[in-house]
């Protein structure tokens, strides 16, 4: 299982899920109303490294972080 973590304004509790790659994980997250609107704008980190390849394989114990954009001034 992989752990999925959410930050900032994403209103979802962290959870663990079985997924073989980021594409499969994205399909799972699309089913969550509170998350799907964020998927197109969030950066994705795998074990604290930013990635963008949805074919990236996932393994037991991986941590996926959804990082929403940050605004400031």
PQR file with spaces between the fields and no chain letter, atoms N, CA, C, O and H, PARSE charges and radii, in Angstrom:
ATOM       1  N    UNK     1       0.838   -1.180    0.000 -0.4000 1.5000
ATOM       2  CA   UNK     1       0.000    0.000    0.000 -0.0000 2.0000
ATOM       3  C    UNK     1       0.885    1.246    0.000  0.5500 1.7000
ATOM       4  O    UNK     1       2.014    1.225    0.491 -0.5500 1.4000
ATOM       5  N    UNK     2       0.357    2.312   -0.552 -0.4000 1.5000
ATOM       6  CA   UNK     2       1.048    3.600   -0.536 -0.0000 2.0000
ATOM       7  C    UNK     2       0.227    4.565    0.308  0.5500 1.7000
ATOM       8  O    UNK     2      -0.997    4.456    0.384 -0.5500 1.4000
ATOM       9  H    UNK     2      -0.560    2.328   -0.951  0.4000 1.0000
ATOM      10  N    UNK     3       0.908    5.503    0.934 -0.4000 1.5000
ATOM      11  CA   UNK     3       0.230    6.522    1.730 -0.0000 2.0000
ATOM      12  C    UNK     3       0.052    7.767    0.876  0.5500 1.7000
ATOM      13  O    UNK     3       0.982    8.203    0.198 -0.5500 1.4000
ATOM      14  H    UNK     3       1.902    5.592    0.873  0.4000 1.0000
ATOM      15  N    UNK     4      -1.141    8.333    0.911 -0.4000 1.5000
ATOM      16  CA   UNK     4      -1.436    9.558    0.173 -0.0000 2.0000
ATOM      17  C    UNK     4      -1.651   10.669    1.195  0.5500 1.7000
ATOM      18  O    UNK     4      -2.474   10.545    2.103 -0.5500 1.4000
ATOM      19  H    UNK     4      -1.897    7.979    1.461  0.4000 1.0000
ATOM      20  N    UNK     5      -0.894   11.762    1.031 -0.4000 1.5000
ATOM      21  CA   UNK     5      -0.980   12.896    1.956 -0.0000 2.0000
ATOM      22  C    UNK     5      -1.466   14.129    1.215  0.5500 1.7000
ATOM      23  O    UNK     5      -1.115   14.364    0.059 -0.5500 1.4000
ATOM      24  H    UNK     5      -0.226   11.863    0.294  0.4000 1.0000
ATOM      25  N    UNK     6      -2.279   14.906    1.907 -0.4000 1.5000
ATOM      26  CA   UNK     6      -2.860   16.123    1.341 -0.0000 2.0000
ATOM      27  C    UNK     6      -2.414   17.319    2.166  0.5500 1.7000
ATOM      28  O    UNK     6      -2.264   17.222    3.384 -0.5500 1.4000
ATOM      29  H    UNK     6      -2.564   14.715    2.847  0.4000 1.0000
ATOM      30  N    UNK     7      -2.203   18.452    1.495 -0.4000 1.5000
ATOM      31  CA   UNK     7      -1.711   19.647    2.177 -0.0000 2.0000
ATOM      32  C    UNK     7      -2.552   20.858    1.825  0.5500 1.7000
ATOM      33  O    UNK     7      -3.318   20.849    0.862 -0.5500 1.4000
ATOM      34  H    UNK     7      -2.325   18.531    0.506  0.4000 1.0000
ATOM      35  N    UNK     8      -2.390   21.903    2.626 -0.4000 1.5000
ATOM      36  CA   UNK     8      -3.049   23.175    2.350 -0.0000 2.0000
ATOM      37  C    UNK     8      -4.558   23.058    2.375  0.5500 1.7000
ATOM      38  O    UNK     8      -5.123   22.434    3.273 -0.5500 1.4000
ATOM      39  H    UNK     8      -1.768   21.911    3.409  0.4000 1.0000
ATOM      40  N    UNK     9      -5.215   23.657    1.388 -0.4000 1.5000
ATOM      41  CA   UNK     9      -6.676   23.748    1.399 -0.0000 2.0000
ATOM      42  C    UNK     9      -7.410   22.478    0.958  0.5500 1.7000
ATOM      43  O    UNK     9      -8.641   22.472    0.917 -0.5500 1.4000
ATOM      44  H    UNK     9      -4.755   24.164    0.658  0.4000 1.0000
ATOM      45  N    UNK    10      -6.700   21.427    0.636 -0.4000 1.5000
ATOM      46  CA   UNK    10      -7.375   20.190    0.222 -0.0000 2.0000
ATOM      47  C    UNK    10      -8.014   19.563    1.459  0.5500 1.7000
ATOM      48  O    UNK    10      -7.323   19.208    2.413 -0.5500 1.4000
ATOM      49  H    UNK    10      -5.700   21.433    0.669  0.4000 1.0000
ATOM      50  N    UNK    11      -9.302   19.435    1.433 -0.4000 1.5000
ATOM      51  CA   UNK    11     -10.059   18.957    2.597 -0.0000 2.0000
ATOM      52  C    UNK    11     -10.253   17.444    2.529  0.5500 1.7000
ATOM      53  O    UNK    11     -11.340   16.951    2.225 -0.5500 1.4000
ATOM      54  H    UNK    11      -9.863   19.724    0.658  0.4000 1.0000
ATOM      55  N    UNK    12      -9.187   16.733    2.815 -0.4000 1.5000
ATOM      56  CA   UNK    12      -9.247   15.270    2.784 -0.0000 2.0000
ATOM      57  C    UNK    12      -8.248   14.738    3.802  0.5500 1.7000
ATOM      58  O    UNK    12      -7.149   15.274    3.944 -0.5500 1.4000
ATOM      59  H    UNK    12      -8.305   17.133    3.061  0.4000 1.0000
ATOM      60  N    UNK    13      -8.633   13.690    4.502 -0.4000 1.5000
ATOM      61  CA   UNK    13      -7.734   13.030    5.442 -0.0000 2.0000
ATOM      62  C    UNK    13      -6.722   12.186    4.660  0.5500 1.7000
ATOM      63  O    UNK    13      -7.048   11.624    3.614 -0.5500 1.4000
ATOM      64  H    UNK    13      -9.526   13.255    4.387  0.4000 1.0000
ATOM      65  N    UNK    14      -5.507   12.104    5.174 -0.4000 1.5000
ATOM      66  CA   UNK    14      -4.513   11.219    4.578 -0.0000 2.0000
ATOM      67  C    UNK    14      -5.039    9.785    4.650  0.5500 1.7000
ATOM      68  O    UNK    14      -5.770    9.433    5.576 -0.5500 1.4000
ATOM      69  H    UNK    14      -5.242   12.561    6.024  0.4000 1.0000
ATOM      70  N    UNK    15      -4.665    8.962    3.673 -0.4000 1.5000
ATOM      71  CA   UNK    15      -5.108    7.571    3.685 -0.0000 2.0000
ATOM      72  C    UNK    15      -4.114    6.701    2.936  0.5500 1.7000
ATOM      73  O    UNK    15      -3.245    7.201    2.222 -0.5500 1.4000
ATOM      74  H    UNK    15      -4.071    9.248    2.921  0.4000 1.0000
ATOM      75  N    UNK    16      -4.252    5.389    3.107 -0.4000 1.5000
ATOM      76  CA   UNK    16      -3.425    4.417    2.389 -0.0000 2.0000
ATOM      77  C    UNK    16      -4.292    3.702    1.369  0.5500 1.7000
ATOM      78  O    UNK    16      -5.483    3.481    1.587 -0.5500 1.4000
ATOM      79  H    UNK    16      -4.957    4.982    3.687  0.4000 1.0000
ATOM      80  N    UNK    17      -3.667    3.340    0.241 -0.4000 1.5000
ATOM      81  CA   UNK    17      -4.403    2.716   -0.850 -0.0000 2.0000
ATOM      82  C    UNK    17      -3.456    1.813   -1.639  0.5500 1.7000
ATOM      83  O    UNK    17      -2.242    2.016   -1.636 -0.5500 1.4000
ATOM      84  H    UNK    17      -2.699    3.520    0.064  0.4000 1.0000
ATOM      85  N    UNK    18      -4.020    0.826   -2.308 -0.4000 1.5000
ATOM      86  CA   UNK    18      -3.246   -0.054   -3.181 -0.0000 2.0000
ATOM      87  C    UNK    18      -3.293    0.511   -4.596  0.5500 1.7000
ATOM      88  O    UNK    18      -4.374    0.650   -5.168 -0.5500 1.4000
ATOM      89  H    UNK    18      -5.007    0.661   -2.311  0.4000 1.0000
ATOM      90  N    UNK    19      -2.141    0.837   -5.164 -0.4000 1.5000
ATOM      91  CA   UNK    19      -2.054    1.333   -6.541 -0.0000 2.0000
ATOM      92  C    UNK    19      -0.686    0.949   -7.090  0.5500 1.7000
ATOM      93  O    UNK    19       0.317    1.027   -6.381 -0.5500 1.4000
ATOM      94  H    UNK    19      -1.263    0.725   -4.699  0.4000 1.0000
ATOM      95  N    UNK    20      -0.647    0.534   -8.356 -0.4000 1.5000
ATOM      96  CA   UNK    20       0.618    0.080   -8.939 -0.0000 2.0000
ATOM      97  C    UNK    20       1.416    1.205   -9.584  0.5500 1.7000
ATOM      98  O    UNK    20       2.632    1.098   -9.741 -0.5500 1.4000
ATOM      99  H    UNK    20      -1.462    0.471   -8.932  0.4000 1.0000
ATOM     100  N    UNK    21       0.717    2.308   -9.965 -0.4000 1.5000
ATOM     101  CA   UNK    21       1.414    3.454  -10.553 -0.0000 2.0000
ATOM     102  C    UNK    21       0.580    4.716  -10.325  0.5500 1.7000
ATOM     103  O    UNK    21      -0.532    4.646   -9.801 -0.5500 1.4000
ATOM     104  H    UNK    21      -0.271    2.394   -9.838  0.4000 1.0000
ATOM     105  N    UNK    22       1.117    5.854  -10.716 -0.4000 1.5000
ATOM     106  CA   UNK    22       0.420    7.119  -10.485 -0.0000 2.0000
ATOM     107  C    UNK    22      -0.869    7.228  -11.290  0.5500 1.7000
ATOM     108  O    UNK    22      -1.825    7.862  -10.843 -0.5500 1.4000
ATOM     109  H    UNK    22       2.020    5.911  -11.142  0.4000 1.0000
ATOM     110  N    UNK    23      -0.905    6.622  -12.462 -0.4000 1.5000
ATOM     111  CA   UNK    23      -2.121    6.666  -13.280 -0.0000 2.0000
ATOM     112  C    UNK    23      -3.275    5.975  -12.549  0.5500 1.7000
ATOM     113  O    UNK    23      -4.397    6.481  -12.524 -0.5500 1.4000
ATOM     114  H    UNK    23      -0.128    6.108  -12.825  0.4000 1.0000
ATOM     115  N    UNK    24      -2.989    4.833  -11.964 -0.4000 1.5000
ATOM     116  CA   UNK    24      -4.004    4.104  -11.200 -0.0000 2.0000
ATOM     117  C    UNK    24      -4.421    4.903   -9.963  0.5500 1.7000
ATOM     118  O    UNK    24      -5.605    4.963   -9.632 -0.5500 1.4000
ATOM     119  H    UNK    24      -2.078    4.422  -11.984  0.4000 1.0000
ATOM     120  N    UNK    25      -3.461    5.509   -9.288 -0.4000 1.5000
ATOM     121  CA   UNK    25      -3.768    6.329   -8.117 -0.0000 2.0000
ATOM     122  C    UNK    25      -4.626    7.528   -8.506  0.5500 1.7000
ATOM     123  O    UNK    25      -5.567    7.873   -7.792 -0.5500 1.4000
ATOM     124  H    UNK    25      -2.499    5.460   -9.557  0.4000 1.0000
ATOM     125  N    UNK    26      -4.315    8.157   -9.615 -0.4000 1.5000
ATOM     126  CA   UNK    26      -5.097    9.309  -10.081 -0.0000 2.0000
ATOM     127  C    UNK    26      -6.558    8.909  -10.321  0.5500 1.7000
ATOM     128  O    UNK    26      -7.470    9.665   -9.985 -0.5500 1.4000
ATOM     129  H    UNK    26      -3.550    7.877  -10.195  0.4000 1.0000
ATOM     130  N    UNK    27      -6.780    7.733  -10.897 -0.4000 1.5000
ATOM     131  CA   UNK    27      -8.144    7.254  -11.127 -0.0000 2.0000
ATOM     132  C    UNK    27      -8.887    7.074   -9.803  0.5500 1.7000
ATOM     133  O    UNK    27     -10.075    7.381   -9.709 -0.5500 1.4000
ATOM     134  H    UNK    27      -6.039    7.119  -11.169  0.4000 1.0000
ATOM     135  N    UNK    28      -8.199    6.586   -8.802 -0.4000 1.5000
ATOM     136  CA   UNK    28      -8.805    6.426   -7.474 -0.0000 2.0000
ATOM     137  C    UNK    28      -9.150    7.792   -6.889  0.5500 1.7000
ATOM     138  O    UNK    28     -10.233    7.975   -6.333 -0.5500 1.4000
ATOM     139  H    UNK    28      -7.234    6.337   -8.879  0.4000 1.0000
ATOM     140  N    UNK    29      -8.232    8.749   -7.013 -0.4000 1.5000
ATOM     141  CA   UNK    29      -8.454   10.084   -6.451 -0.0000 2.0000
ATOM     142  C    UNK    29      -9.558   10.839   -7.188  0.5500 1.7000
ATOM     143  O    UNK    29     -10.239   11.670   -6.587 -0.5500 1.4000
ATOM     144  H    UNK    29      -7.353    8.600   -7.465  0.4000 1.0000
ATOM     145  N    UNK    30      -9.746   10.566   -8.474 -0.4000 1.5000
ATOM     146  CA   UNK    30     -10.808   11.208   -9.261 -0.0000 2.0000
ATOM     147  C    UNK    30     -12.191   10.904   -8.684  0.5500 1.7000
ATOM     148  O    UNK    30     -13.132   11.669   -8.895 -0.5500 1.4000
ATOM     149  H    UNK    30      -9.192    9.891   -8.963  0.4000 1.0000
ATOM     150  N    UNK    31     -12.313    9.806   -7.967 -0.4000 1.5000
ATOM     151  CA   UNK    31     -13.598    9.412   -7.394 -0.0000 2.0000
ATOM     152  C    UNK    31     -13.935   10.184   -6.123  0.5500 1.7000
ATOM     153  O    UNK    31     -15.071   10.127   -5.652 -0.5500 1.4000
ATOM     154  H    UNK    31     -11.548    9.186   -7.795  0.4000 1.0000
ATOM     155  N    UNK    32     -12.974   10.898   -5.567 -0.4000 1.5000
ATOM     156  CA   UNK    32     -13.200   11.664   -4.340 -0.0000 2.0000
ATOM     157  C    UNK    32     -13.529   13.104   -4.703  0.5500 1.7000
ATOM     158  O    UNK    32     -12.688   13.828   -5.235 -0.5500 1.4000
ATOM     159  H    UNK    32     -12.051   10.945   -5.950  0.4000 1.0000
ATOM     160  N    UNK    33     -14.754   13.512   -4.411 -0.4000 1.5000
ATOM     161  CA   UNK    33     -15.226   14.857   -4.773 -0.0000 2.0000
ATOM     162  C    UNK    33     -14.322   15.953   -4.223  0.5500 1.7000
ATOM     163  O    UNK    33     -14.062   16.940   -4.911 -0.5500 1.4000
ATOM     164  H    UNK    33     -15.437   12.924   -3.979  0.4000 1.0000
ATOM     165  N    UNK    34     -13.841   15.792   -2.990 -0.4000 1.5000
ATOM     166  CA   UNK    34     -13.042   16.844   -2.363 -0.0000 2.0000
ATOM     167  C    UNK    34     -11.627   16.933   -2.930  0.5500 1.7000
ATOM     168  O    UNK    34     -10.902   17.883   -2.633 -0.5500 1.4000
ATOM     169  H    UNK    34     -14.052   14.990   -2.431  0.4000 1.0000
ATOM     170  N    UNK    35     -11.231   15.964   -3.734 -0.4000 1.5000
ATOM     171  CA   UNK    35      -9.864   15.917   -4.263 -0.0000 2.0000
ATOM     172  C    UNK    35      -9.815   16.178   -5.763  0.5500 1.7000
ATOM     173  O    UNK    35      -8.885   16.833   -6.235 -0.5500 1.4000
ATOM     174  H    UNK    35     -11.820   15.192   -3.975  0.4000 1.0000
ATOM     175  N    UNK    36     -10.783   15.688   -6.522 -0.4000 1.5000
ATOM     176  CA   UNK    36     -10.665   15.690   -7.982 -0.0000 2.0000
ATOM     177  C    UNK    36     -10.465   17.079   -8.580  0.5500 1.7000
ATOM     178  O    UNK    36      -9.786   17.212   -9.598 -0.5500 1.4000
ATOM     179  H    UNK    36     -11.538   15.156   -6.139  0.4000 1.0000
ATOM     180  N    UNK    37     -11.042   18.119   -7.973 -0.4000 1.5000
ATOM     181  CA   UNK    37     -10.855   19.474   -8.502 -0.0000 2.0000
ATOM     182  C    UNK    37      -9.407   19.950   -8.367  0.5500 1.7000
ATOM     183  O    UNK    37      -8.986   20.861   -9.080 -0.5500 1.4000
ATOM     184  H    UNK    37     -11.594   18.011   -7.146  0.4000 1.0000
ATOM     185  N    UNK    38      -8.652   19.345   -7.464 -0.4000 1.5000
ATOM     186  CA   UNK    38      -7.267   19.752   -7.228 -0.0000 2.0000
ATOM     187  C    UNK    38      -6.265   19.021   -8.119  0.5500 1.7000
ATOM     188  O    UNK    38      -5.138   19.489   -8.277 -0.5500 1.4000
ATOM     189  H    UNK    38      -8.995   18.605   -6.885  0.4000 1.0000
ATOM     190  N    UNK    39      -6.642   17.906   -8.694 -0.4000 1.5000
ATOM     191  CA   UNK    39      -5.679   17.071   -9.410 -0.0000 2.0000
ATOM     192  C    UNK    39      -5.001   17.784  -10.573  0.5500 1.7000
ATOM     193  O    UNK    39      -3.831   17.526  -10.853 -0.5500 1.4000
ATOM     194  H    UNK    39      -7.558   17.526   -8.565  0.4000 1.0000
ATOM     195  N    UNK    40      -5.705   18.661  -11.241 -0.4000 1.5000
ATOM     196  CA   UNK    40      -5.114   19.328  -12.408 -0.0000 2.0000
ATOM     197  C    UNK    40      -4.149   20.452  -12.032  0.5500 1.7000
ATOM     198  O    UNK    40      -3.377   20.905  -12.877 -0.5500 1.4000
ATOM     199  H    UNK    40      -6.656   18.870  -11.013  0.4000 1.0000
ATOM     200  N    UNK    41      -4.180   20.905  -10.789 -0.4000 1.5000
ATOM     201  CA   UNK    41      -3.329   22.038  -10.398 -0.0000 2.0000
ATOM     202  C    UNK    41      -2.265   21.681   -9.363  0.5500 1.7000
ATOM     203  O    UNK    41      -1.371   22.484   -9.098 -0.5500 1.4000
ATOM     204  H    UNK    41      -4.808   20.537  -10.103  0.4000 1.0000
ATOM     205  N    UNK    42      -2.348   20.508   -8.785 -0.4000 1.5000
ATOM     206  CA   UNK    42      -1.394   20.120   -7.744 -0.0000 2.0000
ATOM     207  C    UNK    42      -0.109   19.546   -8.331  0.5500 1.7000
ATOM     208  O    UNK    42      -0.117   18.867   -9.358 -0.5500 1.4000
ATOM     209  H    UNK    42      -3.074   19.856   -9.000  0.4000 1.0000
ATOM     210  N    UNK    43       0.982   19.839   -7.653 -0.4000 1.5000
ATOM     211  CA   UNK    43       2.230   19.126   -7.920 -0.0000 2.0000
ATOM     212  C    UNK    43       2.146   17.805   -7.153  0.5500 1.7000
ATOM     213  O    UNK    43       1.471   17.711   -6.128 -0.5500 1.4000
ATOM     214  H    UNK    43       0.989   20.390   -6.819  0.4000 1.0000
ATOM     215  N    UNK    44       2.837   16.795   -7.660 -0.4000 1.5000
ATOM     216  CA   UNK    44       2.832   15.488   -7.013 -0.0000 2.0000
ATOM     217  C    UNK    44       4.258   15.143   -6.615  0.5500 1.7000
ATOM     218  O    UNK    44       5.188   15.245   -7.416 -0.5500 1.4000
ATOM     219  H    UNK    44       3.385   16.871   -8.493  0.4000 1.0000
ATOM     220  N    UNK    45       4.411   14.734   -5.363 -0.4000 1.5000
ATOM     221  CA   UNK    45       5.722   14.310   -4.878 -0.0000 2.0000
ATOM     222  C    UNK    45       5.648   12.833   -4.498  0.5500 1.7000
ATOM     223  O    UNK    45       4.697   12.384   -3.857 -0.5500 1.4000
ATOM     224  H    UNK    45       3.656   14.652   -4.712  0.4000 1.0000
ATOM     225  N    UNK    46       6.664   12.099   -4.904 -0.4000 1.5000
ATOM     226  CA   UNK    46       6.817   10.694   -4.527 -0.0000 2.0000
ATOM     227  C    UNK    46       8.021   10.621   -3.607  0.5500 1.7000
ATOM     228  O    UNK    46       9.151   10.869   -4.028 -0.5500 1.4000
ATOM     229  H    UNK    46       7.436   12.463   -5.425  0.4000 1.0000
ATOM     230  N    UNK    47       7.777   10.280   -2.354 -0.4000 1.5000
ATOM     231  CA   UNK    47       8.856   10.217   -1.361 -0.0000 2.0000
ATOM     232  C    UNK    47       9.678   11.506   -1.360  0.5500 1.7000
ATOM     233  O    UNK    47      10.908   11.471   -1.370 -0.5500 1.4000
ATOM     234  H    UNK    47       6.859   10.078   -2.013  0.4000 1.0000
ATOM     235  N    UNK    48       8.980   12.642   -1.348 -0.4000 1.5000
ATOM     236  CA   UNK    48       9.558   13.993   -1.263 -0.0000 2.0000
ATOM     237  C    UNK    48      10.306   14.444   -2.519  0.5500 1.7000
ATOM     238  O    UNK    48      11.077   15.402   -2.458 -0.5500 1.4000
ATOM     239  H    UNK    48       7.981   12.670   -1.340  0.4000 1.0000
ATOM     240  N    UNK    49      10.094   13.773   -3.653 -0.4000 1.5000
ATOM     241  CA   UNK    49      10.683   14.186   -4.923 -0.0000 2.0000
ATOM     242  C    UNK    49       9.554   14.488   -5.907  0.5500 1.7000
ATOM     243  O    UNK    49       8.697   13.639   -6.150 -0.5500 1.4000
ATOM     244  H    UNK    49       9.468   12.995   -3.702  0.4000 1.0000
ATOM     245  N    UNK    50       9.553   15.701   -6.475 -0.4000 1.5000
ATOM     246  CA   UNK    50       8.508   16.067   -7.431 -0.0000 2.0000
ATOM     247  C    UNK    50       8.609   15.207   -8.687  0.5500 1.7000
ATOM     248  O    UNK    50       9.700   14.971   -9.206 -0.5500 1.4000
ATOM     249  H    UNK    50      10.250   16.391   -6.277  0.4000 1.0000
ATOM     250  N    UNK    51       7.450   14.739   -9.169 -0.4000 1.5000
ATOM     251  CA   UNK    51       7.407   13.909  -10.375 -0.0000 2.0000
ATOM     252  C    UNK    51       6.214   14.326  -11.224  0.5500 1.7000
ATOM     253  O    UNK    51       5.281   14.957  -10.728 -0.5500 1.4000
ATOM     254  H    UNK    51       6.564   14.931   -8.747  0.4000 1.0000
ATOM     255  N    UNK    52       6.248   13.971  -12.509 -0.4000 1.5000
ATOM     256  CA   UNK    52       5.115   14.283  -13.378 -0.0000 2.0000
ATOM     257  C    UNK    52       4.774   13.152  -14.346  0.5500 1.7000
ATOM     258  O    UNK    52       3.871   13.306  -15.169 -0.5500 1.4000
ATOM     259  H    UNK    52       7.006   13.458  -12.912  0.4000 1.0000
ATOM     260  N    UNK    53       5.464   12.040  -14.268 -0.4000 1.5000
ATOM     261  CA   UNK    53       5.214   10.903  -15.148 -0.0000 2.0000
ATOM     262  C    UNK    53       4.178    9.973  -14.510  0.5500 1.7000
ATOM     263  O    UNK    53       4.465    9.316  -13.510 -0.5500 1.4000
ATOM     264  H    UNK    53       6.197   11.915  -13.600  0.4000 1.0000
ATOM     265  N    UNK    54       2.976    9.918  -15.089 -0.4000 1.5000
ATOM     266  CA   UNK    54       1.910    9.095  -14.516 -0.0000 2.0000
ATOM     267  C    UNK    54       2.189    7.600  -14.609  0.5500 1.7000
ATOM     268  O    UNK    54       1.506    6.810  -13.957 -0.5500 1.4000
ATOM     269  H    UNK    54       2.742   10.451  -15.902  0.4000 1.0000
ATOM     270  N    UNK    55       3.166    7.196  -15.398 -0.4000 1.5000
ATOM     271  CA   UNK    55       3.527    5.785  -15.490 -0.0000 2.0000
ATOM     272  C    UNK    55       4.544    5.377  -14.429  0.5500 1.7000
ATOM     273  O    UNK    55       5.002    4.235  -14.411 -0.5500 1.4000
ATOM     274  H    UNK    55       3.721    7.838  -15.927  0.4000 1.0000
ATOM     275  N    UNK    56       4.897    6.304  -13.551 -0.4000 1.5000
ATOM     276  CA   UNK    56       5.851    6.009  -12.486 -0.0000 2.0000
ATOM     277  C    UNK    56       5.304    4.883  -11.609  0.5500 1.7000
ATOM     278  O    UNK    56       4.209    5.005  -11.061 -0.5500 1.4000
ATOM     279  H    UNK    56       4.525    7.233  -13.565  0.4000 1.0000
ATOM     280  N    UNK    57       6.055    3.787  -11.473 -0.4000 1.5000
ATOM     281  CA   UNK    57       5.576    2.683  -10.637 -0.0000 2.0000
ATOM     282  C    UNK    57       5.622    3.055   -9.157  0.5500 1.7000
ATOM     283  O    UNK    57       6.474    3.828   -8.719 -0.5500 1.4000
ATOM     284  H    UNK    57       6.945    3.687  -11.918  0.4000 1.0000
ATOM     285  N    UNK    58       4.693    2.492   -8.404 -0.4000 1.5000
ATOM     286  CA   UNK    58       4.649    2.696   -6.960 -0.0000 2.0000
ATOM     287  C    UNK    58       4.942    1.371   -6.281  0.5500 1.7000
ATOM     288  O    UNK    58       4.604    0.306   -6.796 -0.5500 1.4000
ATOM     289  H    UNK    58       4.000    1.864   -8.759  0.4000 1.0000
ATOM     290  N    UNK    59       5.574    1.451   -5.118 -0.4000 1.5000
ATOM     291  CA   UNK    59       5.873    0.233   -4.377 -0.0000 2.0000
ATOM     292  C    UNK    59       5.405    0.370   -2.936  0.5500 1.7000
ATOM     293  O    UNK    59       5.120    1.471   -2.464 -0.5500 1.4000
ATOM     294  H    UNK    59       5.849    2.316   -4.700  0.4000 1.0000
ATOM     295  N    UNK    60       5.331   -0.736   -2.261 -0.4000 1.5000
ATOM     296  CA   UNK    60       4.902   -0.786   -0.869 -0.0000 2.0000
ATOM     297  C    UNK    60       5.673    0.237   -0.030  0.5500 1.7000
ATOM     298  O    UNK    60       6.902    0.286   -0.069 -0.5500 1.4000
ATOM     299  H    UNK    60       5.562   -1.630   -2.644  0.4000 1.0000
ATOM     300  N    UNK    61       4.934    1.050    0.726 -0.4000 1.5000
ATOM     301  CA   UNK    61       5.561    2.019    1.619 -0.0000 2.0000
ATOM     302  C    UNK    61       5.838    3.380    1.012  0.5500 1.7000
ATOM     303  O    UNK    61       6.266    4.289    1.723 -0.5500 1.4000
ATOM     304  H    UNK    61       3.935    1.010    0.758  0.4000 1.0000
ATOM     305  N    UNK    62       5.604    3.551   -0.296 -0.4000 1.5000
ATOM     306  CA   UNK    62       5.801    4.869   -0.911 -0.0000 2.0000
ATOM     307  C    UNK    62       4.834    5.882   -0.303  0.5500 1.7000
ATOM     308  O    UNK    62       3.741    5.532    0.144 -0.5500 1.4000
ATOM     309  H    UNK    62       5.256    2.813   -0.874  0.4000 1.0000
ATOM     310  N    UNK    63       5.263    7.150   -0.298 -0.4000 1.5000
ATOM     311  CA   UNK    63       4.425    8.241    0.184 -0.0000 2.0000
ATOM     312  C    UNK    63       4.212    9.216   -0.963  0.5500 1.7000
ATOM     313  O    UNK    63       5.168    9.750   -1.525 -0.5500 1.4000
ATOM     314  H    UNK    63       6.151    7.434   -0.661  0.4000 1.0000
ATOM     315  N    UNK    64       2.948    9.442   -1.302 -0.4000 1.5000
ATOM     316  CA   UNK    64       2.568   10.387   -2.348 -0.0000 2.0000
ATOM     317  C    UNK    64       1.998   11.624   -1.673  0.5500 1.7000
ATOM     318  O    UNK    64       1.115   11.515   -0.822 -0.5500 1.4000
ATOM     319  H    UNK    64       2.172    9.008   -0.845  0.4000 1.0000
ATOM     320  N    UNK    65       2.492   12.797   -2.044 -0.4000 1.5000
ATOM     321  CA   UNK    65       1.988   14.054   -1.496 -0.0000 2.0000
ATOM     322  C    UNK    65       1.380   14.883   -2.614  0.5500 1.7000
ATOM     323  O    UNK    65       2.005   15.084   -3.656 -0.5500 1.4000
ATOM     324  H    UNK    65       3.209   12.886   -2.735  0.4000 1.0000
ATOM     325  N    UNK    66       0.157   15.365   -2.399 -0.4000 1.5000
ATOM     326  CA   UNK    66      -0.482   16.294   -3.334 -0.0000 2.0000
ATOM     327  C    UNK    66      -0.261   17.698   -2.800  0.5500 1.7000
ATOM     328  O    UNK    66      -0.716   18.042   -1.709 -0.5500 1.4000
ATOM     329  H    UNK    66      -0.350   15.202   -1.553  0.4000 1.0000
ATOM     330  N    UNK    67       0.446   18.505   -3.585 -0.4000 1.5000
ATOM     331  CA   UNK    67       0.870   19.833   -3.154 -0.0000 2.0000
ATOM     332  C    UNK    67       0.142   20.899   -3.962  0.5500 1.7000
ATOM     333  O    UNK    67       0.455   21.101   -5.136 -0.5500 1.4000
ATOM     334  H    UNK    67       0.816   18.226   -4.471  0.4000 1.0000
ATOM     335  N    UNK    68      -0.826   21.585   -3.351 -0.4000 1.5000
ATOM     336  CA   UNK    68      -1.553   22.623   -4.083 -0.0000 2.0000
ATOM     337  C    UNK    68      -0.661   23.829   -4.339  0.5500 1.7000
ATOM     338  O    UNK    68       0.335   24.021   -3.642 -0.5500 1.4000
ATOM     339  H    UNK    68      -1.079   21.420   -2.398  0.4000 1.0000
ATOM     340  N    UNK    69      -1.008   24.646   -5.338 -0.4000 1.5000
ATOM     341  CA   UNK    69      -0.219   25.847   -5.612 -0.0000 2.0000
ATOM     342  C    UNK    69      -0.269   26.795   -4.411  0.5500 1.7000
ATOM     343  O    UNK    69      -1.243   26.827   -3.659 -0.5500 1.4000
ATOM     344  H    UNK    69      -1.817   24.490   -5.905  0.4000 1.0000
ATOM     345  N    UNK    70       0.797   27.556   -4.259 -0.4000 1.5000
ATOM     346  CA   UNK    70       0.901   28.494   -3.143 -0.0000 2.0000
ATOM     347  C    UNK    70       0.878   29.907   -3.694  0.5500 1.7000
ATOM     348  O    UNK    70       1.559   30.214   -4.673 -0.5500 1.4000
ATOM     349  H    UNK    70       1.588   27.530   -4.871  0.4000 1.0000
ATOM     350  N    UNK    71       0.096   30.760   -3.065 -0.4000 1.5000
ATOM     351  CA   UNK    71       0.050   32.176   -3.440 -0.0000 2.0000
ATOM     352  C    UNK    71       0.546   32.988   -2.253  0.5500 1.7000
ATOM     353  O    UNK    71       0.381   32.592   -1.099 -0.5500 1.4000
ATOM     354  H    UNK    71      -0.457   30.511   -2.270  0.4000 1.0000
ATOM     355  N    UNK    72       1.130   34.077   -2.539 -0.4000 1.5000
ATOM     356  CA   UNK    72       1.601   34.920   -1.449 -0.0000 2.0000
ATOM     357  C    UNK    72       1.938   36.296   -1.958  0.5500 1.7000
ATOM     358  O    UNK    72       1.824   36.591   -3.147 -0.5500 1.4000
ATOM     359  H    UNK    72       1.264   34.398   -3.477  0.4000 1.0000
ATOM     360  N    UNK    73       2.347   37.110   -1.055 -0.4000 1.5000
ATOM     361  CA   UNK    73       2.686   38.447   -1.482 -0.0000 2.0000
ATOM     362  C    UNK    73       3.458   39.186   -0.447  0.5500 1.7000
ATOM     363  O    UNK    73       3.825   40.342   -0.658 -0.5500 1.4000
ATOM     364  H    UNK    73       2.440   36.871   -0.089  0.4000 1.0000
